[in-house]
Amino acid sequence: MSGRPMPCSTAEISSLFLFEKLSAEQLDRLCSAGRVELFDPGPVFTEGDPATCLYVMIEGTLVMSRRVGDDDIEVSRTSQPGVYAGAVMAYLWDGKPQRYMNSVRVSEPTRFFVLPAESFANLVHEWFPMAVHLLEGLALGSQTFQRVVGQRERLLALGSLSAGLTHELNNPAAAAARATSSLRDRVAHMRNKLSAIASGPYHRDALKALVDLQERTAERVSKAPALSPLEASDREDELADWLDDHGVQNGWQIAPTFVQGGVDVDWLEQIAAAVDEEILQSAFECLNYTVEAELLMSEIEDSTTRISHLVDAAKQYSQLDRAPYQVADVHELLDSTLLMLSGKIGPQVKVVKDYDRSVPRIPAYPAELNQVWTNLIDNAVSAINSTGGEGTLTVRTAVVHDRLLVEFRDTGPGVPAEIRGRIFDPFFTTKPVGEGTGLGLDISWRIVVNKHHGDLKVESVPGDTRFQVLLPLTATDPDPAAGSAPAQEPS
């Protein structure tokens, strides 16, 4: 946008605090390099557009705003002559295009001294070389500090995740170890029982029938139905009575294993009809070991599968073997993060996945989005835990106005209205000392808004807080350094 050109007076611009120490020659050069423009009420420049000019207000009223979601939120309004905005960091000329970090409009006819960004950078480098070095060092130091603090935040999160992952891995690993030890014992008993049967006066056809029954019984174990405790108890009594009626010793010990393996009275009748009565006791004991062995192997399989899923989730979460910028399935990222955080979420928080499976894959930095999910889930769980009771975390995905929505909704106490505007500020936290750095939401904001060109906003009332991440469905120019530049305020 541009205003109407007006004469540039060195006397007038020398009254602005930004230029009051310049010599007459320098003021003449400023007027030659820049221009004075009169803007009618309306926009001057828009957030996200290329930062082409520095604007210094001579007289009028300037209103600055930031885009939050679909709304422009006013952050500053002033009539102070000399305030400046726009390409205020053009002197950090590194060849990368800079963009306006906010929007500016005027509410009344307003005059600005307008200096092209390149001219501003050249004059500052010529007139204040030492100051430029100091400012460059300060900017670099600030960016380095932000990166280091961000890395520390990620390491803290990684430490918490590692502790949770260790706990999650230990449970199935211990279960697999116990099952393996028990299985070794059952197999040894089975060998002894088979040895005793083989050395007895049993016909070859009877032994063949017994082996066939073992195979068929093993197949039943894999298809065993899930029973309620009452159903299982009734079936155990039924099997124990049948075994006692047919002279099988210790039937009450065998019955629970058979019930767990899906064996019913009809199957016992088939076994009794298939083997000679003289080996019925040995047959049932041998089949008991078969069922126990199958159940233990199923337990080992379940445990190792759980371990494999956890390792896959950790691999998905870390994105170690994948390109930093890629087309990703947001549901895979969410699922891996929820699994990694399952130990921290705990049983008191019910997790509801309200996924729209039709949403498309999106171009993104998956590892960094996982960090956003981690921060938002951690905050939601902390909010729920602060109430001292149970709660629900709902993760929802949808397409909203040509953008992908990922929403984290919790039933915690809510974010008070008086601090809602500060929660994305660096180092602002409501957590007790030692429990939060105040950087989680700031880092999330930078990743979502600056790096992915999306939006991050919050809606909150007691019992219903929603953090909403909106991401573009199509690719934008990937910029690994995005998110490091601070927001520009009028000075």
TIDOGU-304881 format. One record per residue (C-alpha): residue number from 0; x, y, z. Coordinates in nm, 3 decimals, padded with zeros to 5 digits. Each point is the difference from the previous one (the first is absolute). Layout:
% TIDOGU-304881
<NUM,<X,Y,Z>>
...
***
This chain:
% TIDOGU-304881
<0,<00.000,00.000,00.000>>
<1,<00.119,00.354,-00.060>>
<2,<-00.120,00.343,00.096>>
<3,<00.005,00.336,-00.171>>
<4,<00.352,00.145,-00.038>>
<5,<00.078,00.318,00.190>>
<6,<00.307,00.225,00.036>>
<7,<00.277,-00.129,00.229>>
<8,<00.120,00.262,00.249>>
<9,<00.336,-00.066,00.165>>
<10,<-00.106,00.226,00.286>>
<11,<-00.310,-00.210,00.060>>
<12,<00.164,-00.339,-00.014>>
<13,<00.285,00.120,00.223>>
<14,<-00.261,00.049,00.273>>
<15,<-00.070,-00.375,00.003>>
<16,<00.200,-00.172,00.274>>
<17,<00.132,-00.263,-00.240>>
<18,<00.180,00.268,-00.207>>
<19,<00.063,00.283,00.250>>
<20,<00.377,-00.066,00.026>>
<21,<00.064,-00.004,-00.376>>
<22,<00.201,00.273,-00.173>>
<23,<-00.150,00.234,-00.261>>
<24,<00.175,-00.198,-00.273>>
<25,<-00.143,-00.326,00.131>>
<26,<-00.349,00.150,00.018>>
<27,<00.031,00.112,-00.361>>
<28,<00.095,-00.353,-00.102>>
<29,<-00.298,-00.140,00.191>>
<30,<-00.238,00.228,-00.187>>
<31,<00.165,-00.101,-00.327>>
<32,<-00.016,-00.374,00.080>>
<33,<-00.351,00.004,00.151>>
<34,<-00.326,00.186,-00.036>>
<35,<-00.288,00.142,00.201>>
<36,<-00.342,-00.150,-00.068>>
<37,<-00.347,00.083,00.128>>
<38,<-00.222,-00.303,00.067>>
<39,<-00.375,00.019,00.025>>
<40,<-00.171,-00.216,00.265>>
<41,<00.061,-00.362,-00.091>>
<42,<00.284,-00.252,-00.038>>
<43,<00.367,00.096,-00.037>>
<44,<00.154,-00.348,-00.022>>
<45,<-00.115,-00.355,00.071>>
<46,<00.154,-00.276,00.208>>
<47,<00.179,-00.257,-00.215>>
<48,<00.065,00.229,-00.297>>
<49,<00.362,00.070,-00.105>>
<50,<00.151,00.260,00.235>>
<51,<00.096,00.268,-00.255>>
<52,<-00.001,00.319,00.207>>
<53,<00.063,00.156,00.340>>
<54,<-00.287,00.226,00.112>>
<55,<00.063,00.283,00.248>>
<56,<-00.315,00.186,00.106>>
<57,<00.013,00.379,-00.017>>
<58,<-00.355,00.070,00.114>>
<59,<-00.325,-00.193,00.026>>
<60,<-00.104,-00.326,00.167>>
<61,<00.152,-00.342,-00.064>>
<62,<-00.176,-00.328,00.085>>
<63,<00.199,-00.326,00.003>>
<64,<-00.159,-00.347,-00.005>>
<65,<00.098,-00.368,-00.016>>
<66,<-00.191,-00.276,-00.172>>
<67,<-00.133,-00.265,00.238>>
<68,<-00.198,-00.266,-00.181>>
<69,<-00.239,00.178,-00.233>>
<70,<00.001,00.320,00.207>>
<71,<00.228,00.305,00.015>>
<72,<00.065,00.083,00.365>>
<73,<00.105,00.357,00.083>>
<74,<00.322,00.004,00.201>>
<75,<00.091,00.370,-00.003>>
<76,<-00.148,00.343,-00.077>>
<77,<00.200,00.323,00.024>>
<78,<00.014,00.363,-00.113>>
<79,<00.358,00.053,00.115>>
<80,<00.204,00.168,-00.278>>
<81,<00.310,-00.197,-00.094>>
<82,<-00.129,-00.353,00.064>>
<83,<00.119,-00.233,-00.269>>
<84,<-00.104,-00.334,-00.144>>
<85,<00.048,-00.216,-00.306>>
<86,<00.347,-00.106,-00.118>>
<87,<00.163,00.096,00.329>>
<88,<00.263,-00.277,-00.031>>
<89,<00.097,00.059,-00.361>>
<90,<00.354,00.086,00.112>>
<91,<00.047,-00.370,00.073>>
<92,<00.044,-00.045,-00.372>>
<93,<00.067,-00.370,-00.055>>
<94,<-00.152,-00.042,-00.344>>
<95,<-00.317,-00.166,00.132>>
<96,<-00.329,00.176,-00.070>>
<97,<-00.158,00.145,00.314>>
<98,<-00.373,00.024,00.059>>
<99,<-00.215,00.228,00.208>>
<100,<-00.060,-00.168,00.334>>
<101,<-00.322,00.195,00.063>>
<102,<-00.256,00.222,-00.172>>
<103,<-00.023,00.379,00.030>>
<104,<-00.291,00.225,-00.083>>
<105,<-00.082,00.363,00.079>>
<106,<-00.325,00.119,00.153>>
<107,<00.031,00.361,-00.125>>
<108,<00.198,00.176,-00.274>>
<109,<00.361,-00.077,00.096>>
<110,<00.334,00.105,-00.140>>
<111,<00.301,-00.234,-00.006>>
<112,<00.359,00.039,-00.100>>
<113,<00.044,-00.309,-00.219>>
<114,<00.348,-00.141,-00.057>>
<115,<00.056,-00.298,-00.234>>
<116,<00.148,-00.296,00.187>>
<117,<00.309,-00.022,-00.218>>
<118,<00.075,00.372,00.037>>
<119,<-00.054,-00.027,00.377>>
<120,<00.243,-00.292,00.021>>
<121,<00.265,00.176,-00.211>>
<122,<-00.017,00.323,00.201>>
<123,<00.020,-00.178,00.334>>
<124,<00.301,-00.204,-00.114>>
<125,<00.172,00.315,-00.129>>
<126,<-00.074,00.229,00.294>>
<127,<00.008,-00.239,00.294>>
<128,<00.229,-00.296,-00.082>>
<129,<00.091,-00.068,00.362>>
<130,<-00.364,00.016,00.109>>
<131,<-00.093,-00.240,-00.281>>
<132,<00.257,-00.252,00.122>>
<133,<-00.138,00.030,00.352>>
<134,<-00.360,-00.036,-00.117>>
<135,<00.088,-00.295,-00.221>>
<136,<00.173,-00.163,00.295>>
<137,<-00.299,00.069,00.219>>
<138,<-00.240,-00.146,-00.256>>
<139,<00.222,-00.303,-00.055>>
<140,<00.037,-00.047,00.374>>
<141,<-00.375,00.022,00.046>>
<142,<-00.060,-00.258,-00.272>>
<143,<00.269,-00.226,00.145>>
<144,<-00.150,00.038,00.346>>
<145,<-00.344,-00.089,-00.132>>
<146,<00.140,-00.307,-00.177>>
<147,<00.187,-00.114,00.312>>
<148,<-00.302,00.052,00.221>>
<149,<-00.217,-00.175,-00.258>>
<150,<00.243,-00.292,-00.005>>
<151,<-00.009,-00.012,00.380>>
<152,<-00.379,-00.006,-00.013>>
<153,<00.016,-00.287,-00.248>>
<154,<00.252,-00.185,00.216>>
<155,<-00.224,00.040,00.306>>
<156,<-00.289,-00.139,-00.201>>
<157,<00.222,-00.280,-00.130>>
<158,<00.108,-00.087,00.354>>
<159,<-00.361,-00.022,00.111>>
<160,<-00.090,-00.207,-00.306>>
<161,<00.300,-00.228,00.051>>
<162,<-00.103,-00.070,00.359>>
<163,<-00.354,-00.077,-00.114>>
<164,<00.121,-00.214,-00.290>>
<165,<00.231,-00.197,00.232>>
<166,<-00.295,-00.070,00.227>>
<167,<-00.221,-00.098,-00.292>>
<168,<00.267,-00.231,-00.143>>
<169,<00.079,-00.158,00.336>>
<170,<-00.352,-00.135,00.054>>
<171,<-00.028,-00.212,-00.317>>
<172,<00.367,-00.099,00.022>>
<173,<-00.049,-00.129,00.354>>
<174,<-00.318,-00.178,-00.104>>
<175,<00.180,-00.167,-00.291>>
<176,<00.284,-00.109,00.231>>
<177,<-00.245,-00.150,00.253>>
<178,<-00.196,-00.177,-00.273>>
<179,<00.320,-00.140,-00.152>>
<180,<00.107,-00.143,00.335>>
<181,<-00.343,-00.156,00.054>>
<182,<-00.004,-00.133,-00.354>>
<183,<00.334,-00.174,00.053>>
<184,<-00.145,-00.173,00.307>>
<185,<-00.318,-00.106,-00.185>>
<186,<00.196,-00.138,-00.296>>
<187,<00.216,-00.203,00.239>>
<188,<-00.313,-00.149,00.160>>
<189,<-00.143,-00.069,-00.344>>
<190,<00.317,-00.189,-00.101>>
<191,<-00.021,-00.208,00.315>>
<192,<-00.367,-00.078,-00.059>>
<193,<00.062,-00.095,-00.364>>
<194,<00.290,-00.218,00.108>>
<195,<-00.222,-00.179,00.253>>
<196,<-00.274,-00.052,-00.261>>
<197,<00.247,-00.123,-00.261>>
<198,<00.149,-00.256,00.238>>
<199,<-00.342,-00.132,00.103>>
<200,<-00.198,-00.283,-00.164>>
<201,<-00.193,00.238,-00.228>>
<202,<-00.095,-00.079,-00.354>>
<203,<00.157,00.202,-00.280>>
<204,<-00.342,00.119,-00.121>>
<205,<-00.081,00.131,00.350>>
<206,<00.322,00.203,00.006>>
<207,<-00.074,00.134,-00.346>>
<208,<-00.348,00.102,00.112>>
<209,<00.147,00.177,00.304>>
<210,<00.244,00.199,-00.215>>
<211,<-00.284,00.097,-00.232>>
<212,<-00.205,00.117,00.300>>
<213,<00.292,00.214,00.115>>
<214,<00.012,00.178,-00.337>>
<215,<-00.375,00.056,-00.009>>
<216,<-00.007,00.119,00.361>>
<217,<00.282,00.247,-00.074>>
<218,<-00.213,00.142,-00.282>>
<219,<-00.289,00.051,00.245>>
<220,<00.223,00.203,00.232>>
<221,<00.066,00.258,-00.273>>
<222,<-00.376,00.042,-00.047>>
<223,<-00.099,00.001,00.367>>
<224,<-00.289,00.241,00.071>>
<225,<00.025,00.277,00.258>>
<226,<-00.212,-00.090,00.303>>
<227,<-00.120,00.211,00.287>>
<228,<00.119,-00.107,00.348>>
<229,<-00.345,-00.145,00.074>>
<230,<-00.011,-00.192,-00.329>>
<231,<00.352,-00.135,00.057>>
<232,<-00.087,-00.112,00.354>>
<233,<-00.314,-00.182,-00.115>>
<234,<00.190,-00.175,-00.279>>
<235,<00.280,-00.104,00.238>>
<236,<-00.255,-00.165,00.230>>
<237,<-00.159,-00.174,-00.298>>
<238,<00.334,-00.138,-00.128>>
<239,<00.116,-00.102,00.348>>
<240,<-00.323,-00.197,00.054>>
<241,<00.039,-00.173,-00.337>>
<242,<00.363,-00.094,00.072>>
<243,<-00.093,-00.136,00.346>>
<244,<-00.285,-00.202,-00.149>>
<245,<00.243,-00.160,-00.247>>
<246,<00.257,-00.092,00.262>>
<247,<00.259,00.265,-00.092>>
<248,<00.202,00.089,00.308>>
<249,<00.059,00.365,00.098>>
<250,<-00.265,00.116,-00.243>>
<251,<-00.049,00.321,00.201>>
<252,<00.363,00.094,-00.081>>
<253,<-00.029,-00.076,-00.371>>
<254,<-00.340,00.164,-00.055>>
<255,<00.112,00.370,00.028>>
<256,<00.273,-00.053,-00.260>>
<257,<-00.240,-00.172,-00.236>>
<258,<-00.255,00.282,00.037>>
<259,<00.267,00.261,-00.072>>
<260,<00.097,-00.198,-00.311>>
<261,<-00.355,-00.014,-00.134>>
<262,<-00.064,-00.368,00.084>>
<263,<-00.363,-00.087,00.081>>
<264,<-00.193,-00.315,00.096>>
<265,<-00.070,-00.088,-00.363>>
<266,<00.373,-00.007,-00.067>>
<267,<00.063,-00.216,00.306>>
<268,<-00.259,-00.245,-00.133>>
<269,<00.182,-00.014,-00.333>>
<270,<00.329,-00.070,00.179>>
<271,<-00.154,-00.277,00.207>>
<272,<-00.140,-00.159,-00.316>>
<273,<00.331,00.022,-00.184>>
<274,<00.235,-00.165,00.254>>
<275,<-00.009,-00.321,00.198>>
<276,<-00.127,00.028,00.355>>
<277,<00.329,-00.135,00.135>>
<278,<00.190,00.304,-00.123>>
<279,<-00.273,00.258,00.070>>
<280,<00.176,00.135,00.309>>
<281,<00.333,00.033,-00.181>>
<282,<-00.171,00.150,-00.304>>
<283,<-00.164,00.277,00.204>>
<284,<00.321,00.074,00.188>>
<285,<00.192,00.019,-00.326>>
<286,<-00.267,00.224,-00.158>>
<287,<00.014,00.220,00.311>>
<288,<00.370,00.059,-00.064>>
<289,<-00.078,00.068,-00.366>>
<290,<-00.258,00.265,00.090>>
<291,<00.233,00.157,00.258>>
<292,<00.284,00.011,-00.253>>
<293,<-00.225,00.164,-00.264>>
<294,<-00.125,00.259,00.249>>
<295,<00.353,00.082,00.108>>
<296,<00.115,00.032,-00.361>>
<297,<-00.293,00.234,-00.066>>
<298,<00.107,00.208,00.299>>
<299,<00.355,00.015,-00.132>>
<300,<-00.131,00.098,-00.344>>
<301,<-00.218,00.275,00.148>>
<302,<00.288,00.132,00.209>>
<303,<00.251,00.006,-00.283>>
<304,<-00.259,00.157,-00.232>>
<305,<-00.055,00.272,00.262>>
<306,<00.376,00.059,00.015>>
<307,<00.016,00.017,-00.378>>
<308,<-00.285,00.255,-00.009>>
<309,<00.174,00.213,00.262>>
<310,<00.325,-00.006,-00.196>>
<311,<-00.186,00.089,-00.319>>
<312,<-00.173,00.285,00.183>>
<313,<00.332,00.130,00.129>>
<314,<00.142,-00.018,-00.352>>
<315,<-00.305,00.179,-00.141>>
<316,<00.013,00.260,00.274>>
<317,<00.370,00.078,-00.040>>
<318,<-00.006,-00.014,-00.383>>
<319,<00.367,-00.102,00.021>>
<320,<00.016,-00.173,-00.337>>
<321,<-00.223,00.240,-00.191>>
<322,<00.040,00.328,-00.185>>
<323,<-00.061,00.309,00.216>>
<324,<-00.257,00.136,-00.249>>
<325,<-00.239,-00.252,-00.152>>
<326,<-00.361,-00.084,-00.071>>
<327,<-00.132,-00.154,00.321>>
<328,<-00.309,-00.173,00.138>>
<329,<-00.101,00.210,00.300>>
<330,<-00.182,-00.295,00.160>>
<331,<00.320,-00.206,00.005>>
<332,<00.176,00.289,00.172>>
<333,<-00.279,00.042,00.256>>
<334,<-00.020,-00.373,00.073>>
<335,<00.375,-00.032,00.051>>
<336,<00.002,00.301,00.236>>
<337,<-00.296,-00.130,00.201>>
<338,<00.167,-00.341,00.030>>
<339,<00.329,00.157,00.107>>
<340,<-00.185,00.207,00.262>>
<341,<-00.232,-00.279,00.115>>
<342,<00.196,-00.052,00.321>>
<343,<-00.016,00.370,00.084>>
<344,<-00.368,00.031,-00.095>>
<345,<-00.090,-00.276,00.244>>
<346,<-00.326,-00.186,00.058>>
<347,<-00.181,00.298,00.156>>
<348,<-00.016,00.178,-00.337>>
<349,<-00.229,-00.148,-00.263>>
<350,<00.134,00.058,-00.352>>
<351,<-00.258,00.034,-00.278>>
<352,<00.115,-00.001,-00.364>>
<353,<-00.249,00.187,-00.215>>
<354,<00.185,-00.039,-00.329>>
<355,<-00.129,00.089,-00.344>>
<356,<00.181,-00.273,-00.192>>
<357,<-00.077,00.171,-00.330>>
<358,<00.235,00.293,00.064>>
<359,<00.294,00.002,-00.242>>
<360,<00.367,-00.038,00.075>>
<361,<00.171,00.337,00.035>>
<362,<00.348,00.140,-00.071>>
<363,<00.163,00.066,00.336>>
<364,<00.294,-00.041,00.236>>
<365,<-00.134,-00.313,00.180>>
<366,<00.255,-00.011,00.283>>
<367,<-00.081,00.360,00.092>>
<368,<-00.375,-00.057,-00.019>>
<369,<00.050,-00.291,00.240>>
<370,<00.160,00.250,00.237>>
<371,<-00.309,00.221,-00.032>>
<372,<-00.228,-00.296,00.076>>
<373,<00.219,-00.088,00.299>>
<374,<-00.022,00.351,00.144>>
<375,<-00.376,00.030,-00.048>>
<376,<-00.075,-00.349,00.136>>
<377,<00.229,00.060,00.298>>
<378,<-00.180,00.327,00.078>>
<379,<-00.340,-00.165,-00.031>>
<380,<00.096,-00.287,00.232>>
<381,<00.148,00.246,00.253>>
<382,<-00.323,00.202,-00.011>>
<383,<-00.211,-00.310,00.062>>
<384,<00.229,-00.119,00.281>>
<385,<-00.021,00.343,00.166>>
<386,<-00.367,-00.064,00.074>>
<387,<00.095,-00.308,00.201>>
<388,<-00.247,-00.221,-00.183>>
<389,<-00.056,-00.182,-00.323>>
<390,<-00.047,00.169,-00.335>>
<391,<-00.013,-00.044,-00.374>>
<392,<00.246,00.100,-00.270>>
<393,<-00.157,00.010,-00.345>>
<394,<00.222,00.019,-00.308>>
<395,<-00.197,00.102,-00.309>>
<396,<00.099,00.042,-00.364>>
<397,<-00.201,00.159,-00.280>>
<398,<00.031,00.218,-00.307>>
<399,<-00.114,00.357,00.072>>
<400,<00.004,00.266,-00.272>>
<401,<00.265,-00.179,-00.208>>
<402,<00.224,-00.056,00.301>>
<403,<00.065,-00.302,00.218>>
<404,<-00.128,00.043,00.355>>
<405,<00.158,-00.193,00.286>>
<406,<-00.182,00.079,00.324>>
<407,<00.095,-00.100,00.355>>
<408,<-00.293,00.035,00.237>>
<409,<00.025,-00.058,00.375>>
<410,<-00.247,00.012,00.289>>
<411,<00.237,00.187,00.231>>
<412,<-00.071,00.326,00.186>>
<413,<00.059,00.218,-00.308>>
<414,<00.232,00.292,-00.077>>
<415,<-00.104,00.319,00.186>>
<416,<-00.092,00.284,-00.232>>
<417,<00.250,00.236,00.163>>
<418,<00.299,-00.215,-00.102>>
<419,<-00.131,-00.142,-00.328>>
<420,<00.185,00.263,-00.201>>
<421,<00.334,-00.085,00.165>>
<422,<00.011,-00.380,-00.018>>
<423,<00.202,00.004,-00.324>>
<424,<00.259,00.240,00.145>>
<425,<00.348,-00.146,00.065>>
<426,<00.059,-00.110,00.361>>
<427,<-00.360,00.061,00.106>>
<428,<-00.131,-00.298,00.194>>
<429,<-00.266,-00.074,00.259>>
<430,<00.170,-00.321,00.113>>
<431,<00.184,-00.013,00.335>>
<432,<00.370,00.087,00.007>>
<433,<00.205,-00.287,-00.137>>
<434,<-00.288,-00.156,-00.193>>
<435,<-00.013,00.225,-00.304>>
<436,<00.233,00.224,-00.200>>
<437,<-00.270,00.214,-00.159>>
<438,<00.136,-00.081,-00.346>>
<439,<-00.225,-00.283,-00.114>>
<440,<-00.271,00.219,-00.150>>
<441,<00.249,00.257,-00.131>>
<442,<00.190,-00.275,-00.184>>
<443,<-00.328,-00.148,-00.123>>
<444,<-00.107,00.341,-00.130>>
<445,<00.324,00.044,-00.191>>
<446,<-00.018,-00.347,-00.152>>
<447,<-00.365,00.031,-00.107>>
<448,<-00.027,00.368,-00.096>>
<449,<00.346,00.094,-00.121>>
<450,<00.135,-00.329,-00.132>>
<451,<-00.318,-00.159,-00.137>>
<452,<-00.184,00.325,-00.083>>
<453,<-00.297,-00.122,00.203>>
<454,<-00.192,00.123,00.303>>
<455,<-00.008,-00.094,00.368>>
<456,<-00.279,00.131,00.219>>
<457,<-00.182,-00.079,00.321>>
<458,<-00.364,00.004,00.105>>
<459,<-00.070,-00.059,00.366>>
<460,<-00.276,-00.013,00.258>>
<461,<00.012,-00.204,00.321>>
<462,<-00.031,-00.366,-00.093>>
<463,<00.061,00.058,-00.371>>
<464,<00.337,00.125,-00.123>>
<465,<00.090,-00.044,-00.366>>
<466,<00.339,00.061,-00.156>>
<467,<-00.047,00.006,-00.377>>
<468,<00.280,-00.050,-00.250>>
<469,<-00.085,00.098,-00.358>>
<470,<00.245,-00.110,-00.269>>
<471,<00.002,00.067,-00.377>>
<472,<-00.091,-00.296,-00.220>>
<473,<00.244,00.101,-00.273>>
<474,<00.372,00.057,00.007>>
<475,<00.155,00.333,00.094>>
<476,<00.363,00.097,-00.042>>
<477,<00.186,-00.201,00.265>>
<478,<00.224,00.224,00.206>>
<479,<00.200,-00.180,00.271>>
<480,<00.084,00.332,00.164>>
<481,<-00.360,00.116,00.019>>
<482,<-00.130,00.073,00.343>>
<483,<00.318,00.156,00.135>>
<484,<-00.079,00.364,-00.074>>
<485,<-00.170,00.190,00.279>>
<486,<-00.327,00.182,-00.056>>
<487,<00.046,00.366,-00.086>>
<488,<-00.177,00.258,00.213>>
<489,<-00.019,00.374,-00.061>>
<490,<00.279,00.177,00.182>>
***
